[in-house]
């Protein structure tokens, strides 16, 4: 073979390229430290300060007896670009380790380059199943720094839209969890009912997702004509359909076998891991920020905090199903008690002039132009604003330096924190149980890799 031909053949040989996520990956037991091994089998720090329970770690097992397997990041049941590395003994999980970072969008650093006026358009994309609640957490933090008062009507609109968003988020969970367990009917029904909520969002805000509807000072627009009838139809329809879901799933023998007693977690373990939302309430801890640390007008409406007993997959299912009904109760009260008045603050520092004035007044045009190009100044300070999202406590930490942009923006994303529980929940379960564990944790990777 001539020399040019040899060189061409060499170019055709595949290059051996090794990719690795470094310390994030699950390593062989012989090279894993004892404390790291403890975390990977799901041992957690205790509230009293003691380290993990050493009796839960099987130090004697050898690497040649087990197999390390990747699940994801491109997998239909990981609910996003989540990679779970599993150590298996046959079909049973010995260790599990979530590997994240495949979706990283740098939203926190992006938010530090955007003005406070533009900020809601950024955070709304984190948890794309509950955008209204993302915007609310951010807007409440900005309002606390500005020390401005939000009109009463805007407060009630925010609460109603947040609960409608909670309903739509839980409907997606009901749909995808049903699909993960083989119920294709639930997938169809969940998205069918969610469509009612999204259609109302489009009518109100002009968009179905990433609404940019809740903004510092109030909301972007008042409720549309006929909104009471629209919301009443949504509540009546979904409330009736939840009993159909109950009949479809709750008593179904295969569904109960896959859910009852599977992946339990205790209240002590949940608190030590700082998990929140349905994952924490499934252990019997009645921690819901709408009740324990009321915001908006939640102290003026009647609703129940749904808790479980065993902390298993079935409790987490039952909590979300019943939270849909409780959110419907809150929305009905919002419809009855919705006050009249402004839908946004009339403070000219944060609120643009009415659109009709822009074509009539040069001052209004200049004010509008400067507000949306330069933004408004926020006094120096720092604040943390926490509210209850469908997945748990979402908090927005803002540091202001007196300029039109945040000096620091950090989001306490519930999906990110709740992922810590995955090794504990998967330990000792079967490979098929790993699918239901991911589903009942309900992680949204947009807010994990924010």
Buried (B, 14 or more C-beta within 10 A) or exposed (E): EEEEEEEEEEEEEEEEEEEEEEEEEBBEBEEBEEEBBBBBBBBBBBEEEEEBEEEBBEEEBEBEEBEBBBBBBEBEBBBBBBBBBBBBEEEBBBBBBBBBEBBEEEBBEBBBEBBBBBBBBBBBBBBBBBBBBBBBBBBBBBBBBBEBEBBBBBBBBBBBBBBBBBBBBBBBBBBBBBBBBEBEBBBEBBBEBBEBBBEBBEBBBEBBEBBBBBBBBBBBEBBEEEBEEBBEEBBEEBBEBBEEBBEBBBEBEEBBEBBBEBBBBBBBBBBBBBBBBBBBBBBBBEBBBBBEEEBBBBEEBEBEBBBBEBBBBBBBBBBBBBBBBBBBBBBBBBBEEBEEEBBBBEBEEBBBBEEEBBEEBEEBBEBBEEBEEEBBEBEEBBBEBBBBBBBBBBBBBBBBEEEBBBBBBBBBBBBBBBBBBBBBBBBBBBBEBBBBBBBBBBBBBBBBBB
